[in-house]
Amino acid sequence: MTKFYEIRIEGQLDDRWQDWFDGWTVTQEAGGTTLLSGPVPDQPALYGILRRVRDLGLPLVSVYQLKEASHQQILNAQRIESMNTNLKLDKKAPQEALEDIKINIKIKLASAWASFMFFYIYVDYFHLYMPGKIEEILAGKVFTFDISYVFLLIAMIFVAIPALMIFLSVALPTKGNRWINIIVAAVYIPYMLFNLVGEAWAHMYFAAAVEVALLLLIIGYAWKWPKQES
């Protein structure tokens, strides 16, 4: 007839010793002892468990025979305690956070200039959809200016400078890079506002506001350029 025993020994053993003790439950106790509990089909099996305790070299504290119901209650309590412990560990486990990579100031400046260029180009492109503008161009006029090779050269220079700033913001040395970004962005703010002179539609005001905001952002990034620690 199978009987159930509790064997208490001095020292701490963990769950990995269950196989050593034929699947017995191994419980660490607060007082620095370990409680072994499990079924024993006969006396030779009990002696075998005790020999394994002896082979560990740990002092034997006590041996108790339990009723089957008592043993089952102990196992149930141990399972509940284990589940509660795992639940507490899960609650304490840190949540996975999204990786936030620190972006170099040069990349920020180049990205701001790239965004600025999209607005700059598309404002001129949308200008063609405004009534009468194509007729003005065909007549050789843009606003009050005559279309000529000089006008187109100047227009190309004003487009080329912010376009080149995308590259220069990454390639130039730090000190010169900082001041060129500040100066060029400061010069282009009144130029963007000048585009609102004359007939201006809502999309032009919106684009000008975004362009000025990007230029101010560029000035702010360059002005607060991080100092290198010595």
Residue pairs with C-beta under 8 A, 6 or more apart in sequence:
2 39
2 40
2 41
2 68
3 39
3 40
3 65
3 66
4 37
4 38
4 39
4 40
4 65
4 66
4 67
4 68
4 70
4 71
5 37
5 38
5 40
5 46
5 49
5 63
5 64
5 65
5 66
6 35
6 36
6 37
6 62
6 63
6 64
6 66
6 74
7 35
7 36
7 37
7 49
7 50
7 53
7 60
7 62
7 63
7 64
8 29
8 33
8 34
8 35
8 36
8 60
8 61
8 62
8 63
9 33
9 34
9 36
9 53
9 56
9 58
9 59
9 60
9 61
10 32
10 33
10 34
10 58
10 59
10 61
11 32
11 33
11 34
11 56
11 58
11 59
12 28
12 32
12 33
12 34
13 26
13 28
13 34
13 56
14 26
14 28
15 26
17 26
18 24
18 25
18 26
20 52
21 36
21 38
21 49
21 52
22 38
22 45
22 49
23 38
24 36
24 37
24 38
24 49
25 35
25 36
25 37
25 38
25 74
25 75
25 78
26 34
26 35
26 36
27 34
27 35
27 36
27 37
27 78
28 34
29 35
33 61
34 58
36 49
36 53
37 66
37 71
37 74
37 75
38 49
38 71
39 71
40 46
40 49
50 60
50 63
53 60
54 60
66 74
105 221
105 222
105 225
105 226
106 169
106 170
106 177
107 170
108 221
109 165
109 169
109 170
109 177
109 181
109 218
109 221
109 222
110 165
110 166
110 167
110 169
110 170
112 214
112 217
112 218
112 221
113 162
113 163
113 165
113 166
113 169
113 218
114 166
115 214
116 162
116 211
116 214
116 215
116 218
117 162
117 163
117 166
119 207
119 210
119 211
119 214
120 159
120 162
120 211
121 159
122 207
123 195
123 203
123 204
123 207
123 208
126 203
127 133
128 134
128 137
130 199
130 201
136 142
137 147
140 146
140 147
141 147
142 151
143 197
143 198
145 151
158 191
161 184
161 188
162 184
162 188
165 180
165 181
165 184
168 177
168 180
169 177
169 181
172 180
174 225
177 222
178 222
178 223
178 225
179 222
181 218
181 219
181 221
181 222
182 218
182 219
182 222
182 223
185 215
185 216
185 218
185 219
185 222
186 215
186 219
188 211
188 215
189 212
189 215
189 216
192 208
192 211
192 212
192 215
193 208
193 212
195 204
195 208
196 204
196 205
196 208
